[in-house]
Amino acid sequence: MMKTNPVSTFTWIPLTVQDEDEDLVPVISAEKEFFYDEDGNEWIDGISSWWTVIHGHRHPKITQAIETQLKSLDHIILAGHVHRPAEMLSKKLLELADNDFEKVFYSDNGSNAVEIALKLAIQYYKNQIIETTEETQNSSNGVPSRESFLIFSSSYHGDSIGSMNVSGLTYFNRIFANLRFPTFETPAPNCFQCRFGKTPDICKTECLDSLEKEILKKKYAGVVIEPLVFGAAGMIFYDRKVLEKIRTLCEKTNTLLILDEVFTGMGRLGKNFAYQLAGVKPDLLAIAKGLTGGSLPLAATLVSKKIYSRFQTKDPFRSFFHAHTMTGNAVSCAAGIASVDLLLSEKDLVPSLQTKLQILMEELQKRLGGKLKNPRVLGAIAAFDWPEEIAEDEYLNPVGKEIRNQLKKNFVLLRPLGRTIYITPPYTISPVSLEKIFHALYDVLSNLGRRSE
Ligand SMILES: *Cc1c(COP(=O)(O)O)cnc(C)c1O
């Protein structure tokens, strides 16, 4: 057991109610799917440390790439300069994406990668207006044409103001509701709890009816969506049909499709990117979390040929003036290259992990007498909802925190989203560790179930 009960003195711990008692785990090292605390306890990282450490902690190939890179170049301003790690990673990402992408724009976190996509989308249309004389005002809402986005209620795109404003209005961003720029928010698809009582085989994408009406009525810059899985909003899965329909509507109305694969990208669903699983082509793509295998901050926005061509100009007014100081950091890029190479050389990991997760999930459901709601597995994601009818805001549902704290006693790190419990392990996790996670879950949930009866 833990001897110490450390709290932080100087560091503001994020996503934490500051005056609530919470024992922080003082971590000193990590390797593979494990991390170790000051008391020498071995923990299992069941969520890849916020979905980043896809190849396990401190993968030797990534560590090696970072060490090697540091011997020659640490960082150089990317304006006016270029370097091999940035160029090589861009080339690899474009190959991995296998789409009509032309350029890679770097930043250092997922929120920025999304925000860059938003800005590029808006400017893409502005540049067209400069080129031609398209009317610039939407008559009805007073917002200039194509400056606003169609978004989904159960979506999360980041915590910066721009990315927050294209996320669903939730507990996370309600304080800043007055800062929201105009968007059109549609209730999100959810194929495990369809509002129309349909299953994917008989569905006519009724969940997109309001979006369809709107997109045909007004000119929007883009549709912003997390493909196939709404992650932070509760691991909500939806069918590829929905994406296909959105793509069709986008084409019909000349609206850009912006896919946020900060979570689903880099192999999480079994393909390099979720859109490849869905068979749908995005115009802009945001990548971050697994990009460097969790070793260093790095994000990228992939830009299609169609969009990039509108920025191929000598006119400064039509150029994209956006940069972050650490953009294209050479060490991060070297880590990214190693991470992409690992992804390519370990293609079978996620499909076999998916099979194992399915078996363990079924077993857990059976042992708990079918109590779990919507057990679901896709790629390296397993999730279910705990049947708790508390009218509390979903994320604040206290059962999540209780389950998290109980799991700590088994040295398993999971971080439920309200009553949605999910596992997003490193792709390299061993079968033994996976079984330990499910065993701990059974322990905790069977006790919880007994108490509530
Ligand atoms: C985590 C996440 C983000 C934000 O990424 P940060 O690196 O935390 O800024 C954006 N979109 C999705 C889908 C995410 O899961």
The ligand as an SDF file (V2000), in Angstrom:
LIG
                    3D

 15 15  0  0  0  0  0  0  0  0999 V2000
   -7.4490   15.3670  -26.2770 C   0  0  0  0  0  0  0  0  0  0  0  0
   -8.1920   15.8090  -27.4590 C   0  0  0  0  0  0  0  0  0  0  0  0
   -8.0420   17.1130  -27.9650 C   0  0  0  0  0  0  0  0  0  0  0  0
   -7.1840   18.1450  -27.2940 C   0  0  0  0  0  0  0  0  0  0  0  0
   -5.8390   17.8000  -27.3300 O   0  0  0  0  0  0  0  0  0  0  0  0
   -4.8210   18.5410  -26.3160 P   0  0  0  0  0  0  0  0  0  0  0  0
   -3.4910   18.0120  -26.7170 O   0  0  0  0  0  0  0  0  0  0  0  0
   -5.2420   18.1140  -24.9530 O   0  0  0  0  0  0  0  0  0  0  0  0
   -4.9690   19.9890  -26.5230 O   0  0  0  0  0  0  0  0  0  0  0  0
   -8.7270   17.4510  -29.1070 C   0  0  0  0  0  0  0  0  0  0  0  0
   -9.5200   16.5650  -29.7230 N   0  0  0  0  0  0  0  0  0  0  0  0
   -9.6960   15.3050  -29.2720 C   0  0  0  0  0  0  0  0  0  0  0  0
  -10.5800   14.3730  -30.0240 C   0  0  0  0  0  0  0  0  0  0  0  0
   -9.0510   14.8880  -28.1160 C   0  0  0  0  0  0  0  0  0  0  0  0
   -9.2440   13.6650  -27.6490 O   0  0  0  0  0  0  0  0  0  0  0  0
  1  2  1  0
  2  3  1  0
  2 14  2  0
  3  4  1  0
  3 10  2  0
  4  5  1  0
  5  6  1  0
  6  7  2  0
  6  8  1  0
  6  9  1  0
 10 11  1  0
 11 12  2  0
 12 13  1  0
 12 14  1  0
 14 15  1  0
M  END
$$$$
